[in-house]
Amino acid sequence: MSRKTFSVEALRERTNAYLANDAKRDGEARQALMTVLESILHETGNYNGFKYLTRAEVAISNATPGINTTPDGQFIDDYRARFAGTDRTRVKYF
């Protein structure tokens, strides 16, 4: 069997784009991609963390963000309010 290689960086970039641009309300596909990408990043020594996407970073206008911020983009001090009603699949991997 021949060995195939691919660019982990390209997969990370494509996954990040999908996580920010997917219009489906059901995050099942986003969660599956996150699981696969995290596994590959860890196995190849390329995991550098992630961040939750703010409303301004999610490309879909009516989509729920990964984290709530103030109107000027600052984090909300109250942790519960920061994540109230958010979508945990709206993230960006580094």
C-alpha positions in Angstrom: 0.0 0.0 0.0 1.4 3.4 -0.9 1.7 6.1 1.7 -0.2 9.3 1.1 0.6 12.6 2.7 -1.4 15.9 3.1 -0.8 19.3 4.5 -2.0 19.5 8.1 -1.9 23.3 7.7 -4.3 23.2 4.8 -6.6 21.0 6.7 -6.5 23.4 9.7 -7.3 26.4 7.4 -10.1 24.6 5.6 -11.6 23.4 8.9 -11.4 26.9 10.4 -13.1 28.4 7.4 -15.9 25.8 7.6 -16.4 26.4 11.4 -16.8 30.2 10.7 -18.9 29.9 7.6 -21.2 26.9 8.0 -24.8 28.1 8.0 -26.4 25.0 9.5 -27.8 25.5 13.0 -27.1 21.9 13.9 -23.4 21.8 14.8 -23.0 18.1 14.3 -20.8 18.3 11.2 -18.7 21.1 12.8 -18.2 19.0 15.9 -17.1 16.0 13.8 -14.6 18.1 12.0 -13.3 19.5 15.3 -12.8 16.0 16.6 -10.9 14.8 13.5 -8.7 18.0 13.3 -7.8 18.0 17.0 -6.8 14.3 16.8 -4.6 15.0 13.8 -3.1 18.1 15.3 -2.2 16.3 18.5 -0.9 13.2 16.7 1.4 15.3 14.5 2.6 17.7 17.3 0.8 20.6 15.7 -1.8 21.4 18.3 -1.4 25.1 19.4 -4.8 25.7 21.0 -8.0 27.3 19.8 -10.2 30.3 20.5 -13.9 30.8 20.5 -15.2 33.0 17.6 -17.0 36.3 18.4 -20.1 37.4 16.5 -17.8 39.6 14.3 -15.7 36.6 13.4 -18.6 34.3 12.4 -19.4 34.9 8.7 -23.1 34.0 9.0 -25.1 37.0 10.1 -27.7 35.1 12.2 -25.3 32.4 13.5 -24.6 32.1 17.2 -21.0 33.0 18.2 -18.7 30.8 20.2 -18.3 33.6 22.8 -20.2 36.7 23.7 -18.4 40.0 23.9 -19.3 43.6 24.6 -20.3 45.8 21.7 -16.7 47.1 21.5 -15.3 43.5 21.3 -14.1 43.1 24.9 -14.7 39.9 26.9 -17.7 40.0 29.3 -16.4 39.8 32.9 -19.3 37.5 34.0 -18.2 34.0 32.9 -21.8 32.7 32.6 -22.9 35.7 30.5 -19.8 35.3 28.3 -20.9 31.8 27.3 -24.7 32.1 27.6 -26.5 30.8 24.5 -23.2 30.3 22.6 -22.3 27.6 20.1 -19.2 25.6 21.2 -18.5 24.6 17.6 -17.7 28.2 16.6 -13.9 28.1 17.1 -10.7 28.8 15.4 -7.6 26.5 15.7 -4.1 27.9 15.7 
